[in-house]
């Protein structure tokens, strides 16, 4: 199972900082801060390289997850509209 | 003997001696992490990896935008009957 099929590239790509990448980047940063706290280091000032690395990793993973989520939603929408096109009788009431 | 032990305790080196059995692995002989000396290799690798990841992400995003625009143009040129 491919993570991002080729037809997903026909969709408009999400912005670089979208809800997924910002949230997971924030979560990565928080986990670096929590690691500082557990090892009794200064929370914000210690291990800046670690904070940056984990935040970057979160943004990276979040961006690709959002791309896949948008592809899955678009695929389901396409199948739904195809079904509605093939069964117009069932959908007359809403018109 | 007691005086030197007290001096050692003041320096905080009481539990530093490892056990004599060299082949046991024990959590109790872990070294204290020295946060005062930066692990420059780790710092360099972390910053390098972060820079590489950001470059990869921005490149991927720009490629995605270009590919989407290209496919949109191709679709608009191709078929007018299926709208």
Backbone of each chain as nested JSON, in Angstrom:
{
  "chains": [
    {"id": "A", "residues": [
      {"number": 1, "name": "UNK", "atoms": {"N": [0.841, -1.199, 0.0], "CA": [0.0, 0.0, 0.0], "C": [0.875, 1.247, 0.0]}},
      {"number": 2, "name": "UNK", "atoms": {"N": [0.749, 2.059, -1.064], "CA": [1.573, 3.259, -1.193], "C": [1.062, 4.333, -0.245]}},
      {"number": 3, "name": "UNK", "atoms": {"N": [1.978, 5.076, 0.343], "CA": [1.551, 6.122, 1.269], "C": [0.844, 7.269, 0.544]}},
      {"number": 4, "name": "UNK", "atoms": {"N": [1.409, 7.687, -0.578], "CA": [0.8, 8.76, -1.367], "C": [0.75, 8.317, -2.83]}},
      {"number": 5, "name": "UNK", "atoms": {"N": [-0.396, 7.833, -3.325], "CA": [-0.464, 7.421, -4.73], "C": [-0.236, 8.594, -5.666]}},
      {"number": 6, "name": "UNK", "atoms": {"N": [0.06, 8.264, -6.93], "CA": [0.419, 9.313, -7.864], "C": [-0.73, 10.291, -8.071]}},
      {"number": 7, "name": "UNK", "atoms": {"N": [-1.989, 9.794, -8.04], "CA": [-3.097, 10.702, -8.321], "C": [-3.294, 11.718, -7.2]}},
      {"number": 8, "name": "UNK", "atoms": {"N": [-2.659, 11.5, -6.048], "CA": [-2.768, 12.505, -4.978], "C": [-2.082, 13.8, -5.394]}},
      {"number": 9, "name": "UNK", "atoms": {"N": [-1.176, 13.722, -6.396], "CA": [-0.489, 14.934, -6.823], "C": [-1.394, 15.834, -7.672]}},
      {"number": 10, "name": "UNK", "atoms": {"N": [-2.572, 15.311, -8.061], "CA": [-3.513, 16.163, -8.782], "C": [-4.29, 17.068, -7.833]}},
      {"number": 11, "name": "UNK", "atoms": {"N": [-4.187, 16.789, -6.536], "CA": [-4.877, 17.628, -5.566], "C": [-4.024, 18.848, -5.254]}},
      {"number": 12, "name": "UNK", "atoms": {"N": [-4.659, 19.979, -4.897], "CA": [-3.846, 21.123, -4.46], "C": [-3.107, 20.761, -3.187]}},
      {"number": 13, "name": "UNK", "atoms": {"N": [-1.784, 20.981, -3.141], "CA": [-1.041, 20.61, -1.94], "C": [-1.412, 21.519, -0.773]}},
      {"number": 14, "name": "UNK", "atoms": {"N": [-1.449, 20.967, 0.448], "CA": [-1.756, 21.813, 1.6], "C": [-0.624, 22.813, 1.822]}},
      {"number": 15, "name": "UNK", "atoms": {"N": [-0.904, 23.941, 2.492], "CA": [0.182, 24.88, 2.782], "C": [1.231, 24.214, 3.673]}},
      {"number": 16, "name": "UNK", "atoms": {"N": [2.443, 24.769, 3.614], "CA": [3.567, 24.172, 4.335], "C": [3.282, 24.101, 5.837]}},
      {"number": 17, "name": "UNK", "atoms": {"N": [2.695, 25.167, 6.392], "CA": [2.328, 25.163, 7.806], "C": [0.823, 24.989, 7.894]}},
      {"number": 18, "name": "UNK", "atoms": {"N": [0.407, 23.724, 7.984], "CA": [-1.015, 23.451, 8.092], "C": [-1.289, 22.881, 9.482]}},
      {"number": 19, "name": "UNK", "atoms": {"N": [-2.579, 22.582, 9.732], "CA": [-2.944, 22.178, 11.098], "C": [-2.133, 20.958, 11.556]}},
      {"number": 20, "name": "UNK", "atoms": {"N": [-1.846, 20.036, 10.633], "CA": [-1.111, 18.837, 11.039], "C": [0.339, 19.124, 11.336]}},
      {"number": 21, "name": "UNK", "atoms": {"N": [0.987, 19.873, 10.445], "CA": [2.417, 20.081, 10.621], "C": [2.679, 20.99, 11.819]}},
      {"number": 22, "name": "UNK", "atoms": {"N": [1.82, 22.004, 12.018], "CA": [2.023, 22.894, 13.171], "C": [1.79, 22.124, 14.464]}},
      {"number": 23, "name": "UNK", "atoms": {"N": [0.73, 21.319, 14.504], "CA": [0.421, 20.603, 15.749], "C": [1.49, 19.585, 16.07]}},
      {"number": 24, "name": "UNK", "atoms": {"N": [1.92, 18.783, 15.085], "CA": [2.94, 17.768, 15.365], "C": [4.301, 18.398, 15.63]}},
      {"number": 25, "name": "UNK", "atoms": {"N": [4.592, 19.551, 14.968], "CA": [5.821, 20.261, 15.278], "C": [5.812, 20.746, 16.714]}},
      {"number": 26, "name": "UNK", "atoms": {"N": [4.655, 21.271, 17.153], "CA": [4.506, 21.707, 18.536], "C": [4.653, 20.524, 19.481]}},
      {"number": 27, "name": "UNK", "atoms": {"N": [4.071, 19.368, 19.11], "CA": [4.175, 18.177, 19.958], "C": [5.63, 17.714, 20.064]}},
      {"number": 28, "name": "UNK", "atoms": {"N": [6.365, 17.775, 18.945], "CA": [7.782, 17.411, 18.996], "C": [8.565, 18.342, 19.905]}},
      {"number": 29, "name": "UNK", "atoms": {"N": [8.268, 19.64, 19.79], "CA": [8.947, 20.609, 20.635], "C": [8.626, 20.353, 22.104]}},
      {"number": 30, "name": "UNK", "atoms": {"N": [7.348, 20.072, 22.4], "CA": [6.943, 19.781, 23.768], "C": [7.66, 18.556, 24.309]}},
      {"number": 31, "name": "UNK", "atoms": {"N": [7.831, 17.523, 23.455], "CA": [8.493, 16.318, 23.961], "C": [9.965, 16.598, 24.266]}},
      {"number": 32, "name": "UNK", "atoms": {"N": [10.593, 17.528, 23.505], "CA": [11.969, 17.912, 23.85], "C": [11.992, 18.647, 25.182]}},
      {"number": 33, "name": "UNK", "atoms": {"N": [10.997, 19.53, 25.4], "CA": [10.94, 20.261, 26.665], "C": [10.691, 19.31, 27.836]}},
      {"number": 34, "name": "UNK", "atoms": {"N": [9.814, 18.312, 27.612], "CA": [9.506, 17.352, 28.674], "C": [10.733, 16.503, 28.978]}},
      {"number": 35, "name": "UNK", "atoms": {"N": [11.494, 16.15, 27.915], "CA": [12.73, 15.407, 28.132], "C": [13.698, 16.224, 28.989]}},
      {"number": 36, "name": "UNK", "atoms": {"N": [13.776, 17.547, 28.718], "CA": [14.6, 18.421, 29.563], "C": [14.129, 18.375, 30.999]}},
      {"number": 37, "name": "UNK", "atoms": {"N": [12.81, 18.433, 31.187], "CA": [12.259, 18.458, 32.548], "C": [12.589, 17.159, 33.282]}},
      {"number": 38, "name": "UNK", "atoms": {"N": [12.43, 16.008, 32.598], "CA": [12.683, 14.722, 33.256], "C": [14.146, 14.536, 33.607]}},
      {"number": 39, "name": "UNK", "atoms": {"N": [15.032, 15.126, 32.824], "CA": [16.454, 14.998, 33.119], "C": [16.984, 16.166, 33.902]}},
      {"number": 40, "name": "UNK", "atoms": {"N": [16.075, 16.947, 34.488], "CA": [16.43, 18.048, 35.385], "C": [17.402, 19.004, 34.728]}},
      {"number": 41, "name": "UNK", "atoms": {"N": [17.096, 19.398, 33.466], "CA": [17.868, 20.427, 32.773], "C": [17.001, 21.676, 32.692]}},
      {"number": 42, "name": "UNK", "atoms": {"N": [17.584, 22.832, 32.422], "CA": [16.742, 24.016, 32.208], "C": [15.788, 23.766, 31.05]}},
      {"number": 43, "name": "UNK", "atoms": {"N": [14.504, 24.038, 31.255], "CA": [13.494, 23.531, 30.325], "C": [13.629, 24.147, 28.938]}},
      {"number": 44, "name": "UNK", "atoms": {"N": [13.729, 25.484, 28.857], "CA": [13.776, 26.121, 27.543], "C": [15.186, 26.293, 27.036]}},
      {"number": 45, "name": "UNK", "atoms": {"N": [16.134, 26.512, 27.948], "CA": [17.47, 26.883, 27.506], "C": [18.347, 25.728, 27.13]}},
      {"number": 46, "name": "UNK", "atoms": {"N": [18.011, 24.516, 27.564], "CA": [18.901, 23.38, 27.32], "C": [18.489, 22.629, 26.067]}},
      {"number": 47, "name": "UNK", "atoms": {"N": [19.487, 22.086, 25.387], "CA": [19.207, 21.194, 24.259], "C": [18.407, 21.827, 23.156]}},
      {"number": 48, "name": "UNK", "atoms": {"N": [18.824, 23.048, 22.733], "CA": [18.079, 23.74, 21.669], "C": [18.137, 22.923, 20.39]}},
      {"number": 49, "name": "UNK", "atoms": {"N": [19.284, 22.219, 20.175], "CA": [19.395, 21.402, 18.966], "C": [18.366, 20.279, 18.995]}},
      {"number": 50, "name": "UNK", "atoms": {"N": [18.098, 19.759, 20.186], "CA": [17.111, 18.694, 20.329], "C": [15.71, 19.235, 20.066]}},
      {"number": 51, "name": "UNK", "atoms": {"N": [15.428, 20.444, 20.598], "CA": [14.113, 21.045, 20.404], "C": [13.863, 21.28, 18.916]}},
      {"number": 52, "name": "UNK", "atoms": {"N": [14.885, 21.835, 18.243], "CA": [14.717, 22.143, 16.825], "C": [14.535, 20.855, 16.031]}},
      {"number": 53, "name": "UNK", "atoms": {"N": [15.329, 19.816, 16.356], "CA": [15.237, 18.562, 15.6], "C": [13.872, 17.922, 15.754]}},
      {"number": 54, "name": "UNK", "atoms": {"N": [13.359, 17.843, 16.992], "CA": [12.074, 17.19, 17.201], "C": [10.93, 18.001, 16.611]}},
      {"number": 55, "name": "UNK", "atoms": {"N": [11.023, 19.355, 16.681], "CA": [9.983, 20.186, 16.064], "C": [9.994, 19.992, 14.541]}},
      {"number": 56, "name": "UNK", "atoms": {"N": [11.2, 19.954, 13.954], "CA": [11.303, 19.75, 12.504], "C": [10.73, 18.402, 12.102]}},
      {"number": 57, "name": "UNK", "atoms": {"N": [11.075, 17.368, 12.877], "CA": [10.563, 16.033, 12.588], "C": [9.043, 16.022, 12.636]}},
      {"number": 58, "name": "UNK", "atoms": {"N": [8.476, 16.714, 13.642], "CA": [7.019, 16.788, 13.757], "C": [6.393, 17.476, 12.563]}},
      {"number": 59, "name": "UNK", "atoms": {"N": [6.993, 18.604, 12.132], "CA": [6.451, 19.323, 10.968], "C": [6.501, 18.442, 9.731]}},
      {"number": 60, "name": "UNK", "atoms": {"N": [7.616, 17.746, 9.55], "CA": [7.797, 16.898, 8.371], "C": [6.735, 15.809, 8.325]}},
      {"number": 61, "name": "UNK", "atoms": {"N": [6.616, 15.07, 9.453], "CA": [5.647, 13.97, 9.509], "C": [4.223, 14.518, 9.378]}},
      {"number": 62, "name": "UNK", "atoms": {"N": [3.946, 15.662, 10.022], "CA": [2.608, 16.24, 9.976], "C": [2.204, 16.645, 8.574]}},
      {"number": 63, "name": "UNK", "atoms": {"N": [3.137, 17.25, 7.832], "CA": [2.83, 17.668, 6.47], "C": [2.432, 16.474, 5.616]}},
      {"number": 64, "name": "UNK", "atoms": {"N": [3.208, 15.366, 5.706], "CA": [2.891, 14.216, 4.871], "C": [1.627, 13.505, 5.325]}},
      {"number": 65, "name": "UNK", "atoms": {"N": [1.372, 13.504, 6.622], "CA": [0.121, 12.909, 7.099], "C": [-1.084, 13.7, 6.609]}},
      {"number": 66, "name": "UNK", "atoms": {"N": [-0.98, 15.053, 6.609], "CA": [-2.101, 15.873, 6.137], "C": [-2.318, 15.648, 4.654]}},
      {"number": 67, "name": "UNK", "atoms": {"N": [-1.21, 15.503, 3.899], "CA": [-1.366, 15.235, 2.464], "C": [-2.127, 13.935, 2.258]}},
      {"number": 68, "name": "UNK", "atoms": {"N": [-1.79, 12.907, 3.034], "CA": [-2.46, 11.62, 2.867], "C": [-3.918, 11.729, 3.304]}},
      {"number": 69, "name": "UNK", "atoms": {"N": [-4.179, 12.455, 4.401], "CA": [-5.558, 12.6, 4.873], "C": [-6.406, 13.315, 3.82]}},
      {"number": 70, "name": "UNK", "atoms": {"N": [-5.859, 14.377, 3.215], "CA": [-6.624, 15.1, 2.195], "C": [-6.88, 14.206, 0.993]}},
      {"number": 71, "name": "UNK", "atoms": {"N": [-5.899, 13.37, 0.653], "CA": [-6.111, 12.448, -0.468], "C": [-7.224, 11.457, -0.141]}},
      {"number": 72, "name": "UNK", "atoms": {"N": [-7.212, 10.891, 1.07], "CA": [-8.242, 9.903, 1.422], "C": [-9.626, 10.548, 1.41]}},
      {"number": 73, "name": "UNK", "atoms": {"N": [-9.728, 11.788, 1.947], "CA": [-11.03, 12.466, 1.952], "C": [-11.497, 12.757, 0.539]}},
      {"number": 74, "name": "UNK", "atoms": {"N": [-10.571, 13.203, -0.335], "CA": [-10.958, 13.51, -1.713], "C": [-11.41, 12.247, -2.432]}},
      {"number": 75, "name": "UNK", "atoms": {"N": [-10.736, 11.13, -2.149], "CA": [-11.105, 9.866, -2.793], "C": [-12.524, 9.453, -2.388]}},
      {"number": 76, "name": "UNK", "atoms": {"N": [-12.801, 9.567, -1.091], "CA": [-14.141, 9.198, -0.622], "C": [-15.194, 10.131, -1.219]}},
      {"number": 77, "name": "UNK", "atoms": {"N": [-14.862, 11.443, -1.296], "CA": [-15.806, 12.391, -1.897], "C": [-16.072, 12.05, -3.35]}},
      {"number": 78, "name": "UNK", "atoms": {"N": [-15.018, 11.686, -4.081], "CA": [-15.19, 11.355, -5.48], "C": [-16.109, 10.15, -5.631]}},
      {"number": 79, "name": "UNK", "atoms": {"N": [-15.884, 9.108, -4.785], "CA": [-16.732, 7.918, -4.861], "C": [-18.174, 8.257, -4.496]}},
      {"number": 80, "name": "UNK", "atoms": {"N": [-18.349, 9.149, -3.512], "CA": [-19.698, 9.554, -3.107], "C": [-20.413, 10.264, -4.249]}},
      {"number": 81, "name": "UNK", "atoms": {"N": [-19.737, 11.217, -4.892], "CA": [-20.387, 11.961, -5.971], "C": [-20.665, 11.074, -7.175]}},
      {"number": 82, "name": "UNK", "atoms": {"N": [-19.759, 10.089, -7.427], "CA": [-20.016, 9.129, -8.5], "C": [-21.279, 8.34, -8.193]}},
      {"number": 83, "name": "UNK", "atoms": {"N": [-21.418, 7.885, -6.939], "CA": [-22.606, 7.128, -6.559], "C": [-23.856, 7.984, -6.718]}},
      {"number": 84, "name": "UNK", "atoms": {"N": [-23.753, 9.26, -6.308], "CA": [-24.915, 10.14, -6.428], "C": [-25.266, 10.373, -7.887]}},
      {"number": 85, "name": "UNK", "atoms": {"N": [-24.244, 10.423, -8.748], "CA": [-24.49, 10.618, -10.167], "C": [-25.196, 9.402, -10.764]}},
      {"number": 86, "name": "UNK", "atoms": {"N": [-24.818, 8.179, -10.257], "CA": [-25.413, 6.962, -10.811], "C": [-26.786, 6.663, -10.223]}},
      {"number": 87, "name": "UNK", "atoms": {"N": [-27.113, 7.246, -9.077], "CA": [-28.417, 6.973, -8.453], "C": [-29.135, 8.274, -8.177]}},
      {"number": 88, "name": "UNK", "atoms": {"N": [-29.533, 9.042, -9.219], "CA": [-30.146, 10.35, -8.976], "C": [-31.5, 10.238, -8.304]}},
      {"number": 89, "name": "UNK", "atoms": {"N": [-32.177, 9.09, -8.511], "CA": [-33.513, 8.927, -7.923], "C": [-33.462, 9.013, -6.413]}},
      {"number": 90, "name": "UNK", "atoms": {"N": [-32.41, 8.411, -5.844], "CA": [-32.315, 8.377, -4.384], "C": [-32.036, 9.726, -3.771]}},
      {"number": 91, "name": "UNK", "atoms": {"N": [-31.616, 10.69, -4.61], "CA": [-31.192, 11.962, -4.038], "C": [-32.062, 13.118, -4.495]}},
      {"number": 92, "name": "UNK", "atoms": {"N": [-33.288, 12.807, -4.933], "CA": [-34.15, 13.885, -5.44], "C": [-34.608, 14.798, -4.322]}},
      {"number": 93, "name": "UNK", "atoms": {"N": [-34.847, 14.238, -3.127], "CA": [-35.466, 15.005, -2.041], "C": [-34.686, 16.225, -1.639]}},
      {"number": 94, "name": "UNK", "atoms": {"N": [-33.335, 16.151, -1.77], "CA": [-32.495, 17.258, -1.304], "C": [-32.497, 18.434, -2.263]}},
      {"number": 95, "name": "UNK", "atoms": {"N": [-32.888, 18.206, -3.531], "CA": [-32.794, 19.249, -4.575], "C": [-33.812, 20.356, -4.514]}}
    ]},
    {"id": "B", "residues": [
      {"number": 1, "name": "UNK", "atoms": {"N": [40.679, 7.967, 57.892], "CA": [39.75, 7.185, 57.036], "C": [38.395, 7.882, 56.994]}},
      {"number": 2, "name": "UNK", "atoms": {"N": [37.864, 8.224, 58.17], "CA": [36.549, 8.891, 58.222], "C": [36.641, 10.289, 57.624]}},
      {"number": 3, "name": "UNK", "atoms": {"N": [37.768, 10.952, 57.888], "CA": [37.921, 12.322, 57.393], "C": [37.973, 12.328, 55.867]}},
      {"number": 4, "name": "UNK", "atoms": {"N": [38.723, 11.357, 55.296], "CA": [38.818, 11.341, 53.827], "C": [37.474, 10.973, 53.211]}},
      {"number": 5, "name": "UNK", "atoms": {"N": [36.74, 10.051, 53.917], "CA": [35.402, 9.686, 53.399], "C": [34.489, 10.91, 53.391]}},
      {"number": 6, "name": "UNK", "atoms": {"N": [34.579, 11.691, 54.49], "CA": [33.744, 12.892, 54.564], "C": [34.124, 13.846, 53.446]}},
      {"number": 7, "name": "UNK", "atoms": {"N": [35.414, 13.945, 53.163], "CA": [35.862, 14.844, 52.092], "C": [35.314, 14.372, 50.745]}},
      {"number": 8, "name": "UNK", "atoms": {"N": [35.346, 13.05, 50.564], "CA": [34.831, 12.491, 49.299], "C": [33.342, 12.762, 49.174]}},
      {"number": 9, "name": "UNK", "atoms": {"N": [32.625, 12.633, 50.306], "CA": [31.182, 12.871, 50.236], "C": [30.904, 14.317, 49.89]}},
      {"number": 10, "name": "UNK", "atoms": {"N": [31.739, 15.255, 50.412], "CA": [31.536, 16.673, 50.104], "C": [31.696, 16.914, 48.608]}},
      {"number": 11, "name": "UNK", "atoms": {"N": [32.655, 16.16, 47.998], "CA": [32.856, 16.348, 46.571], "C": [31.765, 15.66, 45.751]}},
      {"number": 12, "name": "UNK", "atoms": {"N": [30.933, 14.839, 46.403], "CA": [29.847, 14.182, 45.68], "C": [30.31, 12.977, 44.898]}},
      {"number": 13, "name": "UNK", "atoms": {"N": [31.391, 12.337, 45.342], "CA": [31.914, 11.21, 44.564], "C": [31.706, 9.885, 45.288]}},
      {"number": 14, "name": "UNK", "atoms": {"N": [30.677, 9.796, 46.138], "CA": [30.553, 8.6, 46.985], "C": [30.288, 7.359, 46.156]}},
      {"number": 15, "name": "UNK", "atoms": {"N": [29.332, 7.432, 45.214], "CA": [28.885, 6.209, 44.53], "C": [29.612, 6.004, 43.224]}},
      {"number": 16, "name": "UNK", "atoms": {"N": [30.812, 6.565, 43.048], "CA": [31.427, 6.54, 41.721], "C": [32.156, 5.232, 41.432]}},
      {"number": 17, "name": "UNK", "atoms": {"N": [32.507, 4.409, 42.439], "CA": [33.331, 3.237, 42.186], "C": [32.507, 2.133, 41.533]}},
      {"number": 18, "name": "UNK", "atoms": {"N": [32.926, 1.592, 40.388], "CA": [32.165, 0.518, 39.743], "C": [32.398, -0.794, 40.483]}},
      {"number": 19, "name": "UNK", "atoms": {"N": [31.475, -1.785, 40.323], "CA": [31.672, -3.073, 41.005], "C": [32.829, -3.823, 40.367]}},
      {"number": 20, "name": "UNK", "atoms": {"N": [33.372, -4.797, 41.106], "CA": [34.569, -5.471, 40.612], "C": [34.243, -6.479, 39.524]}},
      {"number": 21, "name": "UNK", "atoms": {"N": [32.991, -6.988, 39.471], "CA": [32.617, -7.945, 38.426], "C": [32.463, -7.184, 37.112]}},
      {"number": 22, "name": "UNK", "atoms": {"N": [33.333, -7.461, 36.151], "CA": [33.341, -6.65, 34.937], "C": [32.299, -7.095, 33.935]}},
      {"number": 23, "name": "UNK", "atoms": {"N": [31.733, -8.322, 34.098], "CA": [30.856, -8.816, 33.049], "C": [29.368, -8.613, 33.338]}},
      {"number": 24, "name": "UNK", "atoms": {"N": [29.02, -8.035, 34.453], "CA": [27.607, -7.777, 34.719], "C": [27.229, -6.434, 34.134]}},
      {"number": 25, "name": "UNK", "atoms": {"N": [25.982, -6.354, 33.646], "CA": [25.454, -5.067, 33.22], "C": [24.412, -4.663, 34.235]}},
      {"number": 26, "name": "UNK", "atoms": {"N": [24.548, -3.499, 34.769], "CA": [23.608, -3.09, 35.798], "C": [23.253, -1.63, 35.597]}},
      {"number": 27, "name": "UNK", "atoms": {"N": [21.998, -1.307, 35.848], "CA": [21.598, 0.085, 35.71], "C": [22.264, 0.948, 36.774]}},
      {"number": 28, "name": "UNK", "atoms": {"N": [22.78, 0.312, 37.841], "CA": [23.306, 1.104, 38.938], "C": [24.696, 1.62, 38.682]}},
      {"number": 29, "name": "UNK", "atoms": {"N": [25.31, 1.225, 37.571], "CA": [26.653, 1.74, 37.295], "C": [26.641, 2.697, 36.114]}},
      {"number": 30, "name": "UNK", "atoms": {"N": [25.473, 3.206, 35.771], "CA": [25.415, 4.181, 34.679], "C": [26.152, 5.441, 35.076]}},
      {"number": 31, "name": "UNK", "atoms": {"N": [26.847, 6.03, 34.101], "CA": [27.601, 7.26, 34.399], "C": [26.634, 8.422, 34.466]}},
      {"number": 32, "name": "UNK", "atoms": {"N": [26.995, 9.397, 35.267], "CA": [26.174, 10.598, 35.356], "C": [26.375, 11.41, 34.083]}},
      {"number": 33, "name": "UNK", "atoms": {"N": [25.27, 11.829, 33.469], "CA": [25.374, 12.59, 32.218], "C": [26.002, 13.945, 32.498]}},
      {"number": 34, "name": "UNK", "atoms": {"N": [26.972, 14.336, 31.678], "CA": [27.661, 15.595, 31.897], "C": [27.062, 16.634, 30.965]}},
      {"number": 35, "name": "UNK", "atoms": {"N": [26.128, 17.413, 31.493], "CA": [25.457, 18.378, 30.634], "C": [26.264, 19.643, 30.45]}},
      {"number": 36, "name": "UNK", "atoms": {"N": [27.365, 19.795, 31.159], "CA": [28.162, 21.013, 31.023], "C": [29.011, 20.96, 29.756]}},
      {"number": 37, "name": "UNK", "atoms": {"N": [29.445, 19.76, 29.341], "CA": [30.261, 19.62, 28.126], "C": [29.352, 19.248, 26.967]}},
      {"number": 38, "name": "UNK", "atoms": {"N": [29.179, 20.125, 25.982], "CA": [28.288, 19.784, 24.866], "C": [28.814, 18.587, 24.083]}},
      {"number": 39, "name": "UNK", "atoms": {"N": [27.895, 17.727, 23.684], "CA": [28.227, 16.609, 22.81], "C": [28.21, 17.153, 21.391]}},
      {"number": 40, "name": "UNK", "atoms": {"N": [29.369, 17.706, 20.938], "CA": [29.368, 18.466, 19.693], "C": [28.968, 17.625, 18.492]}},
      {"number": 41, "name": "UNK", "atoms": {"N": [29.321, 16.326, 18.526], "CA": [28.912, 15.458, 17.421], "C": [27.396, 15.381, 17.353]}},
      {"number": 42, "name": "UNK", "atoms": {"N": [26.768, 15.182, 18.527], "CA": [25.312, 15.111, 18.568], "C": [24.665, 16.409, 18.125]}},
      {"number": 43, "name": "UNK", "atoms": {"N": [25.243, 17.535, 18.575], "CA": [24.688, 18.845, 18.21], "C": [24.791, 19.049, 16.702]}},
      {"number": 44, "name": "UNK", "atoms": {"N": [25.972, 18.715, 16.145], "CA": [26.166, 18.893, 14.711], "C": [25.221, 18.024, 13.904]}},
      {"number": 45, "name": "UNK", "atoms": {"N": [25.089, 16.744, 14.329], "CA": [24.173, 15.839, 13.628], "C": [22.74, 16.327, 13.716]}},
      {"number": 46, "name": "UNK", "atoms": {"N": [22.341, 16.828, 14.901], "CA": [20.959, 17.294, 15.068], "C": [20.682, 18.488, 14.165]}},
      {"number": 47, "name": "UNK", "atoms": {"N": [21.582, 19.48, 14.179], "CA": [21.358, 20.657, 13.33], "C": [21.419, 20.286, 11.855]}},
      {"number": 48, "name": "UNK", "atoms": {"N": [22.373, 19.407, 11.499], "CA": [22.478, 18.99, 10.1], "C": [21.224, 18.272, 9.631]}},
      {"number": 49, "name": "UNK", "atoms": {"N": [20.742, 17.351, 10.484], "CA": [19.523, 16.623, 10.118], "C": [18.339, 17.571, 10.003]}},
      {"number": 50, "name": "UNK", "atoms": {"N": [18.241, 18.534, 10.93], "CA": [17.117, 19.494, 10.869], "C": [17.17, 20.282, 9.577]}},
      {"number": 51, "name": "UNK", "atoms": {"N": [18.381, 20.773, 9.225], "CA": [18.502, 21.562, 7.994], "C": [18.117, 20.716, 6.788]}},
      {"number": 52, "name": "UNK", "atoms": {"N": [18.601, 19.445, 6.778], "CA": [18.276, 18.571, 5.65], "C": [16.779, 18.317, 5.565]}},
      {"number": 53, "name": "UNK", "atoms": {"N": [16.14, 18.089, 6.721], "CA": [14.696, 17.826, 6.725], "C": [13.91, 19.031, 6.229]}},
      {"number": 54, "name": "UNK", "atoms": {"N": [14.296, 20.241, 6.668], "CA": [13.581, 21.438, 6.199], "C": [13.776, 21.61, 4.695]}},
      {"number": 55, "name": "UNK", "atoms": {"N": [15.026, 21.403, 4.237], "CA": [15.273, 21.553, 2.795], "C": [14.42, 20.559, 2.014]}},
      {"number": 56, "name": "UNK", "atoms": {"N": [14.373, 19.315, 2.507], "CA": [13.579, 18.287, 1.842], "C": [12.102, 18.671, 1.824]}},
      {"number": 57, "name": "UNK", "atoms": {"N": [11.61, 19.185, 2.953], "CA": [10.19, 19.533, 3.065], "C": [9.832, 20.664, 2.117]}},
      {"number": 58, "name": "UNK", "atoms": {"N": [10.662, 21.723, 2.096], "CA": [10.363, 22.876, 1.238], "C": [10.457, 22.463, -0.224]}},
      {"number": 59, "name": "UNK", "atoms": {"N": [11.467, 21.637, -0.549], "CA": [11.605, 21.17, -1.933], "C": [10.381, 20.348, -2.337]}},
      {"number": 60, "name": "UNK", "atoms": {"N": [9.955, 19.432, -1.455], "CA": [8.801, 18.59, -1.748], "C": [7.556, 19.44, -1.962]}},
      {"number": 61, "name": "UNK", "atoms": {"N": [7.37, 20.462, -1.116], "CA": [6.193, 21.317, -1.229], "C": [6.2, 22.076, -2.546]}},
      {"number": 62, "name": "UNK", "atoms": {"N": [7.369, 22.64, -2.9], "CA": [7.429, 23.388, -4.168], "C": [7.179, 22.471, -5.359]}},
      {"number": 63, "name": "UNK", "atoms": {"N": [7.725, 21.251, -5.293], "CA": [7.472, 20.298, -6.377], "C": [5.99, 19.955, -6.462]}},
      {"number": 64, "name": "UNK", "atoms": {"N": [5.348, 19.789, -5.286], "CA": [3.922, 19.46, -5.276], "C": [3.114, 20.57, -5.93]}},
      {"number": 65, "name": "UNK", "atoms": {"N": [3.448, 21.837, -5.595], "CA": [2.711, 22.966, -6.157], "C": [2.886, 23.009, -7.676]}},
      {"number": 66, "name": "UNK", "atoms": {"N": [4.151, 22.821, -8.13], "CA": [4.402, 22.862, -9.582], "C": [3.657, 21.742, -10.293]}},
      {"number": 67, "name": "UNK", "atoms": {"N": [3.668, 20.539, -9.711], "CA": [3.016, 19.404, -10.345], "C": [1.51, 19.614, -10.404]}},
      {"number": 68, "name": "UNK", "atoms": {"N": [0.928, 20.165, -9.33], "CA": [-0.508, 20.42, -9.317], "C": [-0.89, 21.43, -10.404]}},
      {"number": 69, "name": "UNK", "atoms": {"N": [-0.101, 22.525, -10.493], "CA": [-0.399, 23.533, -11.51], "C": [-0.277, 22.941, -12.91]}},
      {"number": 70, "name": "UNK", "atoms": {"N": [0.768, 22.096, -13.112], "CA": [0.977, 21.484, -14.418], "C": [-0.207, 20.595, -14.783]}},
      {"number": 71, "name": "UNK", "atoms": {"N": [-0.69, 19.793, -13.8], "CA": [-1.799, 18.888, -14.103], "C": [-3.08, 19.668, -14.334]}},
      {"number": 72, "name": "UNK", "atoms": {"N": [-3.225, 20.809, -13.641], "CA": [-4.423, 21.628, -13.851], "C": [-4.429, 22.169, -15.27]}},
      {"number": 73, "name": "UNK", "atoms": {"N": [-3.258, 22.649, -15.734], "CA": [-3.173, 23.16, -17.098], "C": [-3.491, 22.054, -18.087]}},
      {"number": 74, "name": "UNK", "atoms": {"N": [-2.908, 20.863, -17.847], "CA": [-3.118, 19.751, -18.78], "C": [-4.59, 19.364, -18.829]}},
      {"number": 75, "name": "UNK", "atoms": {"N": [-5.252, 19.384, -17.666], "CA": [-6.66, 18.995, -17.617], "C": [-7.526, 20.01, -18.346]}},
      {"number": 76, "name": "UNK", "atoms": {"N": [-7.181, 21.293, -18.208], "CA": [-7.992, 22.325, -18.868], "C": [-7.816, 22.274, -20.371]}},
      {"number": 77, "name": "UNK", "atoms": {"N": [-6.594, 21.888, -20.831], "CA": [-6.374, 21.806, -22.264], "C": [-7.011, 20.567, -22.869]}},
      {"number": 78, "name": "UNK", "atoms": {"N": [-7.185, 19.504, -22.019], "CA": [-7.501, 18.194, -22.593], "C": [-8.967, 18.072, -22.979]}},
      {"number": 79, "name": "UNK", "atoms": {"N": [-9.853, 17.977, -22.014], "CA": [-11.217, 17.599, -22.368], "C": [-12.206, 18.666, -21.92]}},
      {"number": 80, "name": "UNK", "atoms": {"N": [-13.067, 19.072, -22.822], "CA": [-14.087, 20.064, -22.482], "C": [-15.434, 19.405, -22.251]}},
      {"number": 81, "name": "UNK", "atoms": {"N": [-15.589, 18.1, -22.706], "CA": [-16.932, 17.516, -22.645], "C": [-17.28, 16.982, -21.255]}},
      {"number": 82, "name": "UNK", "atoms": {"N": [-16.278, 16.562, -20.45], "CA": [-16.609, 16.034, -19.129], "C": [-16.376, 17.117, -18.074]}},
      {"number": 83, "name": "UNK", "atoms": {"N": [-17.39, 17.868, -17.76], "CA": [-17.214, 18.944, -16.784], "C": [-18.087, 18.68, -15.551]}}
    ]}
  ]
}
